[in-house]
């Protein structure tokens, strides 16, 4: 339906435009059923801020009240909203990438949000073979450098 509607509008307006249809992966269930979603999606963009909230079960807005104490008391290694929780949230990203590619070998994969500007997170995403990262404009220089370093370390090609 989306493709039919998009194509009809482009034809009506006399515009030629190449586009992809995809989805944000922002909840754990979407990561787990990524193979089913990839049957119709041409890309996944991981919304890691929301995926982190849903995985941990706490809001980024409320976490400021207790996360600092959790980190100080070694309950958590760091703020998962600043640098991706690679074993938990990253595990879901890995599952979604693997299952999505099994269904659709041409699936484009990317990430948007603040994790897209964190060097450690970028290195993880590069290792997962993501095609791009997106982040706040002020984080772009750091993200570009981190993507280049990840490419040299891992030998993959990440772009910002």
Secondary structure as GFF3:
##gff-version 3
##sequence-region A 1 160
A	DSSP	alpha_helix	2	13	.	.	.	ID=ss1
A	DSSP	beta_strand	22	25	.	.	.	ID=ss2
A	DSSP	alpha_helix	28	32	.	.	.	ID=ss3
A	DSSP	alpha_helix	34	37	.	.	.	ID=ss4
A	DSSP	beta_strand	43	47	.	.	.	ID=ss5
A	DSSP	alpha_helix	48	56	.	.	.	ID=ss6
A	DSSP	alpha_helix	60	63	.	.	.	ID=ss7
A	DSSP	alpha_helix	67	72	.	.	.	ID=ss8
A	DSSP	alpha_helix	89	103	.	.	.	ID=ss9
A	DSSP	beta_strand	108	112	.	.	.	ID=ss10
A	DSSP	three_ten_helix	114	117	.	.	.	ID=ss11
A	DSSP	alpha_helix	119	127	.	.	.	ID=ss12
A	DSSP	beta_strand	132	134	.	.	.	ID=ss13
A	DSSP	three_ten_helix	137	139	.	.	.	ID=ss14
A	DSSP	alpha_helix	140	154	.	.	.	ID=ss15
###
